[in-house]
Amino acid sequence: MPEDVAAILIPRLSVQVAQQISRAHAGLYAWGSVDYGRTLALLNARFPGHADWEPVYALLPDRAVAIDHKAGAMEVLAALAGDISGEVRTRLGAIAKSIAQDQRPAARSRNGHKTTRGVAAHLATALGALDASESSECLLKLLAGTPDDRLWAIRMASRTDQPDNLGLLIGLCQAPEPDLRANAAAGLAALVASGSGGTLAAATLRQCLKDPGTTVPRGIVEALTAAPTLAPAAQDALAALHGHQSALVRKTSHRSPGGS
């Protein structure tokens, strides 16, 4: 997007986010509408010279606002954490940490099942707002929560190659739920691709390649082909997927590292 277009859109989005907060306090929710918070967060991070962070600071912790109207903003901020620095990084990290540690029941959501704990803990991790003890506490609470919480625990653990997190990923590669196994295997594949995790991680990844069906192999192949570089163990795993029974897995396995 051209910078001059972003300069026009950001103030308009700021107004929309402020109005969304006001409507939420009046009990009015528009499901399926444009995700103004996510779009504003994305443009703020991409165009810091034109950014307006105050509406984002107000949106994220406001419990009247539906989870669906702020989870997208937290996801994109985690993805772009490397572009966020200074006071903005500090404030967003403090907000995410506070949400992740909030023990009150979940705020309103469209389907009644989502919580902000997981996505907020993931954002706090991405911004470096949690120390080792706080991170472990968040992980344990997420693992004891809903299936959605456990998926966020996997994403948190996938961000570092700390021994505890590696053990968590290896353990969840054996979970009964295919989605959990696929996400854990994808996180493990990303670590192996970077040369982390050692022989145990590589051996577990090889075992995951044999998972029945396509859900887990698809998660692995997407992670490997998205990685900027591939360590030898990851190259071997990707080569093994060239002959997978799924045409989609085979096709994806031939993409160049970095997702191109």
Residue pairs with C-beta under 8 A, 6 or more apart in sequence:
1 43
1 46
3 47
3 49
3 50
6 43
6 46
6 47
6 50
7 47
7 50
9 39
9 43
10 40
10 43
10 44
10 47
10 50
10 51
10 52
11 52
13 36
13 39
13 40
13 43
13 55
14 40
14 52
14 54
14 55
16 34
16 36
16 40
17 36
17 37
17 40
17 55
17 56
17 58
17 59
18 55
18 58
20 30
20 36
20 37
20 59
20 65
20 69
21 55
21 58
21 59
21 62
21 64
21 65
23 29
23 30
24 62
24 64
24 65
24 66
24 69
25 64
29 66
29 69
29 108
31 68
31 110
35 69
35 72
35 73
36 69
37 55
37 56
37 59
37 60
37 69
37 70
37 72
37 73
38 72
38 73
38 75
38 76
40 52
40 55
40 56
40 73
41 56
41 73
41 76
41 77
42 76
42 80
43 50
43 51
44 51
44 52
44 53
44 56
45 51
45 76
45 77
45 80
45 83
45 84
46 80
46 83
48 83
48 88
51 88
53 88
53 91
53 92
56 73
56 92
57 91
57 92
57 95
59 65
59 69
59 70
59 73
60 70
60 73
60 74
60 92
60 95
60 96
60 99
60 120
61 95
61 98
61 99
62 70
63 104
63 107
64 107
64 108
65 107
66 107
66 108
66 109
66 110
67 106
67 107
67 108
67 109
67 114
67 115
67 116
68 109
68 110
68 114
70 116
71 114
71 116
71 119
74 96
74 116
74 119
74 120
74 122
74 123
75 119
75 122
75 123
77 84
77 92
77 123
77 126
77 127
78 119
78 122
78 123
78 125
78 126
78 127
79 126
81 89
81 123
81 126
81 127
84 92
84 127
89 127
89 128
92 123
92 127
93 123
93 124
93 127
93 128
93 129
94 129
96 120
96 121
96 123
96 124
96 127
96 129
97 120
97 124
97 129
97 130
97 134
99 116
99 117
99 120
100 117
100 120
100 121
100 124
100 130
100 138
101 134
101 137
101 138
102 116
102 117
106 114
106 115
106 116
106 117
107 116
109 115
113 146
113 148
114 148
115 145
115 146
115 148
115 149
117 138
117 141
117 142
117 145
117 149
117 152
118 142
118 145
118 148
118 149
118 151
118 152
118 153
118 155
118 156
119 152
121 130
121 138
121 139
121 142
121 152
121 153
121 156
122 152
122 155
122 156
122 159
124 130
124 138
125 135
125 138
125 156
125 159
126 159
130 138
132 162
135 156
136 164
138 156
139 153
139 156
139 157
139 165
139 168
141 149
142 149
142 150
142 152
142 153
142 156
143 149
143 150
143 153
143 168
147 177
147 179
147 180
150 172
150 180
151 179
151 180
151 183
153 168
154 168
154 169
154 172
154 180
154 183
154 184
154 187
155 183
155 187
156 165
157 165
157 166
157 168
157 169
157 187
158 165
158 169
158 186
158 187
158 188
158 190
158 191
159 165
161 191
161 194
161 196
161 197
166 188
166 191
166 196
166 197
166 200
166 201
169 184
169 187
169 188
169 191
169 201
170 184
170 188
170 200
170 201
170 204
171 184
172 180
172 181
172 183
172 184
173 181
173 184
173 185
173 188
173 204
173 207
173 208
174 181
175 181
175 184
178 213
178 215
178 216
179 215
181 208
181 211
181 215
181 216
181 219
182 215
182 216
182 218
182 219
182 220
183 219
185 205
185 208
185 211
185 216
185 219
185 220
185 223
186 219
186 220
186 222
186 223
187 223
188 197
188 201
188 204
188 205
188 208
189 205
189 208
189 219
189 220
189 223
189 224
189 227
189 234
189 237
190 223
190 224
190 226
190 227
191 197
191 201
192 201
192 202
192 205
192 231
192 233
192 234
192 237
193 223
193 224
193 227
193 229
193 230
193 231
193 234
193 257
194 227
194 229
194 231
195 231
202 233
205 220
205 233
205 234
205 237
206 236
206 237
206 240
208 216
208 217
208 220
209 217
209 220
209 237
209 240
209 241
211 217
214 244
214 245
214 246
214 248
214 249
217 241
217 244
217 246
217 249
218 246
218 248
218 249
218 252
220 237
220 241
221 238
221 241
221 244
221 249
221 252
221 253
222 252
224 230
224 234
224 237
224 238
224 241
224 253
224 257
225 238
225 252
225 253
225 255
225 256
225 257
225 258
225 259
226 258
226 259
227 234
227 257
227 258
228 257
228 258
229 257
230 238
230 257
238 253
241 249
241 250
241 252
241 253
242 250
242 253
242 254
243 250
244 250
244 253
